[in-house]
């Protein structure tokens, strides 16, 4: 056993280390060794380990051994989930490995084999002894490249990465989300940096992402993003060729040190200087129809240069990214067309003396879910005002077109026939299956008019739609559940009924579609209660403020449907 003078030898043991740790015994082992406590902190280290790893005892003691030493073959911090020593350490059993990578004090990588075994610290404390053997000496002054440099990724890992790429990128229809997922897939797994240049629909180049690994997360360099110069037609430079879809290429800072042949070459020189990338691979991003842009992966801290062996994998990733981005663009284009058409079709609200009206339409958050919800308000030939809200089954351009047909037919019937709402909806139901593309739809048709005593009265019929909500000026709210019948387009002919209710002075009537109150994981009753509670609390608000707040508070974040909302307020009286 070591005497007191040995225990106090500088650099050998922490003053707080357990007395049972025999430092002299570690030195006598003859190979590099250190001991960690139950939490993996170094509590003793011998001179051989200090010399091998280029660190003094003070740099070891109290530090987490995994965080301090363990690295992957590229010099990156090794995730604990990938540490081959971790499970044996926690199981307190003996284990060994033929090759791992440890980082020395000067930043060089050292290939080592190791053996760990439980180590009794005395009493109830338990430790683990780690023995190290260097497989090859580190190269002073720089991080050595592992022997696997230039070799492609093992086939099983390559297939797993491509499968993950396909799954993650094809499960979104949003371009920005697809780009975010792409960067997470390749950084830091394949590179320190990822740069994405996309060609817009106007044939302009936009540097959409410049992202690098920073700690455990990703950091965006927005000052390097933005518009790019035009793609030169004949330039032999790697990015220009990739953006023309000609070929993939390797590149480095020296590639762009020559006299620039285009504005893109100038921007590339700026990119390499700002990021410190010393090795890069640049590949086209293609869809089945066109070149969409270019993907650049760069390594700055990673000691391994890209080689031609890396190109097939990165080209496969870019190809899958191209298909996902193309699909996302097509859906967003469809959404824009549908929204534009729907916004043009949704009406201007009429001016009715004494009444105040406002309406809102919100498209679904998913680009593929747009179309069938609508509202309407228009004057009738007898002087009353018609109010309507409805939902055509479906969420696509066909539903939007069906909505337009339904709304226009409703206006024609309501103007031409001085009949109660139930009879107008009956006529509409008879026609829907024969002269429209609508399969089924729900709706409410109401007429509102001033009575002889100056108060306002509402008459309505409901074809399978959520009930209107009437909120008094004092905040009492109740649903108008009368006048309910089956939805349109079923082919079933059952009598429809009308219901009538007074609109008290200052009261507010809300007509809405189910997207306001429904969402996966929530019942209809929950949504109706949520609407009634919030609308009642907002009764004193101006009508536009009430409408906006109802949408903000009531609509679920998980809602995947569009929403139409029509609000009408009766005059307060004198």
C-alpha positions in Angstrom: 0.0 0.0 0.0 1.1 3.5 -0.6 2.2 5.7 2.3 0.8 9.1 3.1 3.5 10.8 1.1 2.5 8.7 -2.0 -1.2 9.6 -1.5 -0.4 13.2 -1.7 1.8 13.0 -4.8 0.6 15.8 -7.1 -1.5 14.6 -10.1 -2.1 11.1 -8.7 -5.3 11.3 -6.8 -8.0 13.8 -5.7 -7.8 14.8 -2.1 -11.5 13.7 -1.9 -10.9 10.3 -3.6 -11.6 7.2 -1.4 -8.7 6.1 0.7 -9.0 2.6 -0.7 -7.8 3.6 -4.2 -4.2 2.3 -4.4 -2.5 4.8 -6.7 0.8 3.0 -6.4 -0.9 -0.2 -7.4 -2.2 1.5 -10.6 1.4 2.7 -11.4 2.6 -0.9 -10.9 0.1 -2.3 -13.5 2.5 -1.3 -16.3 -0.1 0.0 -18.7 -2.4 3.1 -18.8 -5.1 2.8 -16.2 -7.7 4.9 -14.4 -10.5 4.3 -11.9 -14.0 5.9 -12.1 -16.7 6.0 -9.4 -20.3 4.9 -9.8 -21.1 8.0 -11.7 -18.3 7.6 -14.2 -16.1 10.3 -12.7 -12.3 9.7 -12.6 -11.0 9.3 -9.1 -7.5 8.0 -9.7 -5.2 7.8 -12.7 -1.7 6.5 -13.1 1.4 8.0 -14.8 1.1 5.7 -17.8 -2.4 7.1 -18.6 -1.2 10.7 -18.1 1.6 10.1 -20.6 -0.5 8.1 -23.1 -3.4 10.6 -23.2 -1.3 13.8 -22.8 -3.3 15.0 -19.8 -2.2 15.7 -16.2 -3.9 14.1 -13.3 -5.6 17.4 -12.5 -7.2 17.3 -16.0 -8.6 13.8 -15.2 -9.7 14.0 -11.6 -13.4 14.7 -11.0 -14.2 14.8 -14.8 -16.7 12.5 -16.5 -14.5 10.0 -18.3 -16.9 9.5 -21.2 -17.3 13.2 -21.9 -13.6 13.8 -21.5 -12.2 11.0 -23.6 -14.7 9.1 -25.8 -15.0 10.1 -29.5 -16.1 8.6 -32.7 -13.8 7.9 -35.6 -14.3 11.5 -36.9 -13.4 13.1 -33.6 -17.0 14.0 -32.7 -18.2 13.5 -29.1 -19.6 10.0 -28.9 -23.3 9.8 -27.9 -23.7 7.6 -24.7 -26.1 5.4 -26.6 -23.3 4.4 -28.9 -20.7 3.8 -26.2 -19.6 0.1 -26.2 -18.3 0.5 -22.6 -21.5 1.9 -21.2 -23.6 -1.2 -20.7 -20.8 -3.2 -19.1 -20.1 -0.3 -16.8 -23.7 -0.2 -15.6 -23.9 -4.0 -15.3 -20.6 -4.0 -13.3 -19.1 -6.7 -15.3 -15.8 -7.2 -17.2 -15.7 -6.3 -20.9 -13.2 -5.3 -23.5 -13.1 -3.8 -27.0 -10.5 -4.2 -29.8 -10.7 -0.6 -31.0 -12.2 2.7 -29.9 -11.1 6.3 -30.2 -10.0 8.5 -27.3 -9.1 12.2 -27.5 -5.7 13.3 -26.1 -5.1 16.5 -24.4 -3.8 18.2 -27.5 -6.9 17.2 -29.5 -5.4 14.3 -31.4 -7.3 11.1 -31.8 -5.8 7.9 -30.3 -7.0 4.5 -31.3 -7.0 2.3 -28.2 -8.2 -1.1 -27.1 -9.6 -1.3 -23.5 -10.6 -3.6 -20.7 -12.9 -2.6 -17.8 -13.6 -4.6 -14.7 -15.3 -3.8 -11.3 -13.0 -2.4 -8.7 -13.6 -2.5 -5.0 -13.2 0.9 -3.3 -14.0 -0.4 0.1 -17.1 -0.2 2.2 -20.3 0.3 0.2 -18.5 2.2 -2.6 -18.0 0.6 -6.0 -15.7 1.6 -8.8 -14.5 0.5 -12.2 -11.0 0.0 -13.4 -10.2 0.9 -17.0 -7.0 -0.4 -18.7 -5.9 1.1 -22.0 -3.5 0.0 -24.8 -2.6 2.2 -27.7 -3.0 0.5 -31.1 -1.1 3.1 -33.0 0.7 6.3 -31.9 -1.2 9.6 -32.5 0.3 12.0 -35.1 1.4 15.1 -33.2 0.0 18.5 -34.2 -3.1 17.3 -36.0 -5.9 14.8 -35.7 -5.1 11.6 -37.6 -7.6 10.2 -40.1 -8.8 6.7 -39.2 -7.8 3.8 -41.4 -11.4 3.8 -42.6 -11.0 7.2 -44.3 -12.2 7.1 -47.9 -14.2 3.9 -47.4 -17.9 4.1 -47.9 -20.4 3.7 -45.1 -21.1 0.0 -44.3 -24.0 -1.3 -46.4 -26.4 -1.9 -43.5 -25.9 1.6 -42.1 -26.3 3.0 -45.6 -29.6 1.3 -46.1 -30.8 2.3 -42.7 -30.0 5.9 -43.3 -31.7 5.9 -46.7 -34.8 4.2 -45.2 -34.9 6.9 -42.5 -34.5 9.6 -45.1 -37.3 8.3 -47.2 -39.6 7.9 -44.2 -39.0 11.3 -42.7 -38.9 13.4 -45.8 -42.0 11.9 -47.5 -44.1 12.3 -44.3 -44.4 16.1 -44.7 -45.9 18.3 -47.4 -44.3 21.5 -46.2 -41.1 22.6 -47.9 -39.6 24.3 -44.8 -40.3 21.2 -42.7 -38.7 19.0 -45.3 -35.5 21.1 -45.3 -35.4 21.0 -41.5 -35.6 17.2 -41.5 -33.0 16.9 -44.2 -30.5 19.0 -42.2 -31.2 16.8 -39.1 -30.5 13.7 -41.1 -27.1 14.7 -42.4 -25.6 16.9 -39.6 -23.6 15.8 -37.7 -24.0 12.2 -39.0 -22.3 12.9 -42.3 -20.9 16.4 -42.1 -20.4 19.5 -39.9 -22.2 21.7 -42.4 -25.2 21.4 -44.7 -26.0 24.0 -47.4 -29.2 23.8 -49.5 -29.6 25.9 -52.7 -33.1 25.8 -54.3 -34.2 26.9 -57.7 -37.5 28.8 -57.4 -40.4 28.6 -59.7 -39.2 31.8 -61.3 -35.9 30.0 -62.1 -34.0 32.0 -59.5 -31.5 30.4 -57.0 -32.1 30.9 -53.3 -29.7 29.7 -50.6 -32.4 28.3 -48.3 -30.3 26.7 -45.5 -26.8 27.1 -44.1 -26.7 25.0 -41.0 -23.9 23.5 -38.8 -23.6 21.4 -35.7 -23.2 23.4 -32.5 -23.0 21.4 -29.3 -26.0 19.1 -29.1 -28.1 21.1 -31.6 -28.0 22.8 -35.0 -27.3 26.5 -35.7 -28.5 28.5 -38.7 -26.2 31.1 -40.4 -29.0 33.3 -41.7 -26.5 36.0 -42.9 -25.2 33.4 -45.5 -28.7 32.6 -46.7 -30.8 34.4 -49.3 -30.8 35.2 -53.1 -28.0 33.9 -55.2 -26.7 35.1 -58.6 -28.0 33.3 -61.8 -26.7 29.9 -62.8 -24.0 30.3 -65.5 -24.6 28.2 -68.5 -21.1 27.0 -69.2 -19.3 27.3 -65.8 -17.2 24.2 -64.9 -17.4 25.1 -61.1 -19.0 22.4 -58.9 -22.0 24.3 -57.6 -22.9 25.7 -61.1 -22.7 22.2 -62.6 -24.8 20.7 -59.8 -27.5 23.4 -60.2 -27.6 22.6 -63.9 -28.0 18.9 -63.0 -24.8 18.0 -64.8 -22.8 16.2 -62.1 -21.8 15.8 -58.5 -18.3 16.9 -57.4 -15.9 17.2 -54.5 -14.7 20.7 -53.5 -12.6 22.6 -51.0 -11.5 26.2 -50.4 -8.9 25.9 -53.1 -11.6 25.2 -55.6 -12.8 28.7 -55.4 -9.4 30.5 -54.9 -8.9 31.0 -58.6 -10.4 34.0 -60.4 -14.2 33.7 -60.1 -16.0 33.0 -63.4 -19.5 34.0 -62.0 -21.3 35.6 -59.1 -22.1 32.1 -57.8 -18.3 31.4 -57.5 -17.9 34.6 -55.5 -20.7 33.5 -53.1 -19.1 30.1 -52.8 -15.7 31.6 -51.9 -17.5 33.6 -49.2 -19.2 30.5 -47.9 -16.0 28.5 -47.5 -14.2 31.4 -45.8 -17.1 32.1 -43.4 -17.7 28.4 -42.4 -14.1 27.1 -42.4 -15.3 24.1 -44.6 -12.1 22.3 -45.8 -13.8 19.4 -47.6 -17.2 19.4 -49.3 -19.3 17.3 -51.6 -21.9 19.1 -53.9 -24.7 17.1 -55.6 -27.8 18.0 -57.6 -31.3 17.8 -56.0 -33.5 16.4 -58.7 -37.1 15.4 -59.0 -38.5 13.3 -61.8 -39.4 16.5 -63.7 -36.5 19.0 -63.1 -33.5 20.0 -61.2 -34.7 21.6 -57.9 -31.3 22.8 -56.5 -28.1 21.5 -55.0 -27.1 19.9 -51.7 -23.7 20.7 -50.2 -22.2 18.8 -47.2 -19.1 20.2 -45.7 -16.6 19.2 -43.1 -14.6 21.7 -41.1 -13.8 20.0 -37.8 -14.2 16.5 -39.0 -10.7 15.2 -39.8 -11.9 12.9 -42.6 -12.1 14.3 -46.1 -14.9 13.4 -48.5 -13.9 11.1 -51.3 -15.6 9.8 -54.4 -16.7 6.8 -52.4 -19.1 9.1 -50.5 -20.8 10.3 -53.6 -23.3 7.5 -54.2 -24.8 7.7 -50.7 -25.1 11.5 -50.8 -26.6 11.4 -54.3 -29.2 8.9 -53.0 -30.1 11.2 -50.1 -30.4 14.2 -52.5 -32.6 12.2 -54.9 -35.0 11.3 -52.1 -34.9 15.0 -50.9 -35.8 16.0 -54.4 -38.9 13.8 -54.6 -40.0 15.0 -51.2 -39.5 18.7 -52.1 -41.2 18.3 -55.4 -44.3 16.7 -53.7 -44.3 19.5 -51.1 -44.2 22.2 -53.8 -47.0 20.5 -55.8 -49.2 20.4 -52.7 -48.4 24.0 -51.8 -49.3 25.0 -55.3 -52.6 23.1 -55.1 -53.3 24.8 -51.7 -52.6 28.2 -53.1 -54.9 27.6 -56.1 -57.6 26.4 -53.8 -57.2 29.2 -51.3 -57.2 31.8 -54.1 -60.3 30.3 -55.7 -62.1 30.0 -52.3 -61.2 33.5 -51.2 -62.6 34.9 -54.5 -65.7 32.8 -54.1 -66.4 33.8 -50.5 -68.7 36.8 -50.5 -68.6 40.4 -49.4 -71.1 40.8 -46.5 -74.1 43.0 -47.2 -74.8 46.2 -45.3 -78.0 45.7 -43.3 -79.2 48.8 -41.3 -79.1 47.9 -37.6 -77.2 44.7 -37.9 -73.4 44.2 -37.7 -71.8 41.3 -39.4 -68.3 39.9 -39.7 -66.9 36.6 -41.1 -63.6 34.7 -41.0 -62.3 31.8 -43.1 -59.1 29.9 -42.0 -57.7 27.2 -44.3 -56.5 23.9 -42.8 -52.9 23.9 -41.7 -52.1 20.9 -44.0 -51.5 21.9 -47.6 -53.6 18.9 -48.8 -56.6 19.8 -46.6 -58.5 22.8 -48.1 -61.8 23.3 -49.8 -65.2 22.6 -48.4 -66.1 25.1 -45.7 -68.1 28.3 -46.6 -70.3 31.1 -45.3 -72.7 33.5 -47.1 -75.0 36.4 -46.3 -77.2 38.2 -48.9 -80.4 40.2 -49.2 -83.6 38.5 -50.2 -86.2 39.8 -52.5 -88.7 40.4 -49.6 -86.3 42.6 -47.7 -85.0 40.0 -45.2 -81.4 38.9 -45.0 -80.2 35.3 -45.6 -77.4 33.8 -43.5 -75.8 30.5 -44.4 -72.8 28.4 -43.4 -71.9 25.0 -44.7 -69.4 22.2 -45.2 -69.0 20.1 -48.3 -67.6 16.7 -47.7 -63.9 16.5 -48.8 -60.8 18.6 -48.5 -59.5 19.3 -52.0 -60.1 21.3 -55.1 -63.1 19.2 -55.9 -64.7 20.1 -52.5 -63.9 23.8 -53.2 -65.6 23.6 -56.6 -68.6 21.8 -55.1 -68.9 24.5 -52.4 -69.1 27.2 -55.1 -71.9 25.2 -56.9 -73.8 24.8 -53.7 -73.6 28.4 -52.7 -74.6 29.8 -56.1 -77.6 27.4 -56.3 -78.7 28.4 -52.8 -78.6 32.1 -53.7 -80.7 31.5 -56.8 -83.4 29.4 -55.0 -83.5 31.8 -52.0 -84.0 34.8 -54.2 -86.5 33.3 -56.6 -88.7 31.5 -54.0 -90.3 33.4 -51.1 -90.4 30.3 -48.9 -89.2 29.4 -45.4 -85.6 28.1 -45.1 -86.7 24.5 -44.8 -88.3 24.5 -48.2 -85.4 26.2 -49.9 -83.0 23.6 -48.4 -85.4 20.9 -49.6 -85.2 22.2 -53.2 -81.4 22.4 -52.9 -81.2 18.8 -51.6 -83.3 17.6 -54.5 -80.9 19.2 -57.0 -77.5 18.4 -55.3 -77.4 14.8 -56.4 -78.3 15.5 -60.1 -76.7 18.7 -61.2 -73.6 19.2 -58.9 -70.4 17.4 -58.1 -71.3 17.5 -54.4 -71.5 14.1 -52.7 -72.8 15.2 -49.3 -72.8 18.5 -47.4 -74.1 20.0 -44.1 -75.5 23.5 -43.8 -77.6 26.0 -41.9 -79.9 28.4 -43.8 -81.4 31.3 -41.8 -83.3 34.4 -42.5 -83.1 37.4 -40.2 -85.5 40.3 -40.2 -86.8 43.2 -38.1 -90.2 42.7 -36.5 -92.8 45.4 -36.2 -91.8 46.1 -32.7 -88.2 46.9 -33.8 -86.6 43.7 -32.5 -84.9 41.2 -34.7 -86.1 37.6 -35.4 -84.2 34.6 -36.7 -85.8 31.7 -38.6 -83.6 28.8 -39.6 -83.3 25.2 -40.6 -80.3 22.9 -40.0 -79.2 20.2 -42.3 -76.9 18.1 -40.2 -74.7 21.0 -39.1 -73.4 22.0 -35.7 -76.0 24.2 -34.0 -75.8 28.0 -34.0 -74.7 29.7 -30.8 -76.7 32.7 -29.4 -74.9 34.9 -26.8 -76.8 37.6 -24.9 -75.2 41.0 -24.2 -74.9 39.8 -20.5 -72.9 36.7 -21.4 -75.6 34.0 -21.4 -74.9 31.6 -24.2 -77.0 28.7 -25.5 -77.1 26.6 -28.7 -80.1 26.7 -31.0 -80.8 23.0 -31.4 -84.3 23.2 -32.9 -85.0 22.9 -36.7 -82.5 20.0 -37.1 -82.6 17.6 -40.0 -80.4 15.3 -42.0 -77.5 16.5 -44.2 -77.7 17.0 -48.0 -77.0 14.4 -50.6 -78.2 11.2 -48.7 -81.1 10.6 -51.1 -83.4 10.2 -48.2 -86.5 12.5 -48.2 -87.7 13.4 -44.8 -89.6 16.5 -43.8 -87.4 19.5 -42.7 -88.6 21.9 -40.1 -88.0 25.5 -39.3 -87.3 27.1 -35.9 -87.7 30.7 -34.8 -86.0 32.7 -32.1 -85.8 36.3 -31.1 -82.4 38.1 -31.2 -82.3 40.1 -28.0 -80.8 43.6 -28.1 -77.0 43.4 -28.3 -77.0 39.7 -28.7 -74.5 37.9 -30.9 -75.2 34.9 -33.2 -72.4 32.6 -34.3 -72.7 30.3 -37.3 -69.5 28.1 -37.7 -68.2 24.9 -39.3 -67.0 21.9 -37.4 -63.3 22.7 -37.8 -63.8 25.2 -35.0 -64.9 22.6 -32.4 -63.5 19.3 -33.6 -60.0 17.8 -33.5 -58.5 14.3 -33.1 -58.7 13.2 -29.5 -61.5 15.5 -28.5 -65.2 14.8 -28.5 -67.9 17.0 -30.1 -69.3 17.8 -26.7 -65.9 19.0 -25.5 -65.6 21.3 -28.4 -69.2 22.7 -28.0 -68.6 23.4 -24.3 -65.3 25.1 -25.1 -67.0 27.3 -27.7 -69.9 28.3 -25.4 -67.6 29.1 -22.5 -65.2 31.3 -24.4 -67.9 33.0 -26.5 -69.8 33.9 -23.3 -66.7 35.4 -21.8 -66.2 37.5 -24.9 -69.8 38.8 -25.1 -68.8 42.4 -24.2 -66.1 42.6 -26.9 -66.6 44.5 -30.2 -67.8 42.0 -32.9 -64.5 41.8 -34.8 -62.5 41.3 -31.6 -65.0 38.6 -30.4 -64.7 36.8 -33.7 -60.9 36.8 -33.7 -60.6 35.7 -30.1 -63.1 32.9 -30.6 -60.9 31.5 -33.4 -57.7 31.9 -31.4 -59.1 30.4 -28.2 -61.5 27.7 -29.4 -59.8 26.2 -32.4 -57.6 23.3 -31.3 -53.9 23.3 -32.3 -54.3 19.7 -33.5 -57.2 20.7 -35.8 -56.7 19.5 -39.4 -59.8 21.1 -41.0 -60.6 24.5 -42.4 -62.9 26.8 -40.5 -65.7 29.2 -41.6 -67.2 31.6 -39.0 -70.0 34.1 -39.5 -71.0 36.4 -36.6 -74.1 38.7 -36.5 -74.9 41.2 -33.7 -78.3 42.7 -33.1 -78.6 46.4 -32.3 -78.6 47.3 -28.6 -81.8 49.3 -28.9 -82.6 52.6 -27.3 
